[in-house]
Amino acid sequence: MVKDASSSWWFLRLMLYRDDWLSAKQASGERGIVMANLEERNSVLEREIVKHVDQGWRVVSQMQTSVQLTRDKRVNWLIALLLALVLIVPAVLYLLLYKGTENLYLEVREDGQVVEHRNPVEGKPDRARIAIRVLTLDGLMIGLSIVLTRLMSLNVPIGGGIGARIGLGHLPIVVTGIVAGPLSGLLVGAAADLVGFAIWPSGTFIIWQITAISALNGVIPWVFVKLGWPRSRTARIWIGVTVARLLLSVGWLPLVLHDVEGLPYWSVVAGQAAASVVMVPATAFFVDVLVKAYERSGYGRLPA
């Protein structure tokens, strides 16, 4: 019995030594894996440093698995060219081509209604000059829309993205559609979104539905102004701006942001609806003011 107990005791000690040895070996192996991973990470970091240094970056500080780099920002001449085309060229055309003589003939009919005839001497309007005016107006409105949208608007983050934007970026688009026609409004809306995205990107890619929404803002208010009802043009402008906002920004835009960017649908709807409380009155008021100012300038007469 004593011999059996002594043998069991020695066997138990051998098993304990064996477990300690295996644990120590396993820990040593794990340390070797960690060291190997550290060396691999350091090697990857060195390759990344070489790649970024070739791109003009300079190393500021470096540790085993991290590095801080810096470089001087270079001027993007493509963006400078786009800004020149959108902002400067229309202004130069305006200064060079808007000057000139315009003839006006007023006739009072038997019913007391006043009829205007422009350029009655030539018998028809100067189509080239009118085309230049429209193109110049389009360019100025594209630049103004970009500035108002990208630099002077309040972006409201919802669900990790821009769910609502409070600003007057659509104001130039609506005005262009009313005073120059739906085609100009459509082109100004689309160009403002595309050029604005190229200069100040708000995402990784262009969403064509948002470009379409921007373009349609130059068409829908024009439709209501041309309807002729109600009799007040100011009322028609308010109705057109309201319908465009509800259909495009509150109705369609949340669906696009939900499907493409995964933003929460109802949260975006709520954000757009809240923004509309401010945006609809502000946009409609300034559109009415600018349309009246356009008429007073003598460049066109719109339906009253």
Secondary structure, DSSP 8 states (H G I E B T S, - for coil): -HHHHHHHHHHHHHHHHHHHHHHHHHHHHHHHHHHHHHHHHHHHHHHHHHHHHHTT-EEEEE-SS-EEEE------HHHHHHHIIIIIHHHHHHHHHS-S---EEEEE-TTS-EEEEESTTTSS--HHHHHHHHHHHHHHHHHHHHHHHHTS-EEEEETTEEEEEESSTTHHHHHHHHHH-HHHHHHHHHHHHHHHHHHS-SSSS--HHHHHHHHHTTTHHHHHHHH--SS-HHHHHHHHHHHHIIIIIIIIHHHHHHHHH---HHHHHHHHHHHHHHHHHHHHHHHHHHHHHHHHTTS-----
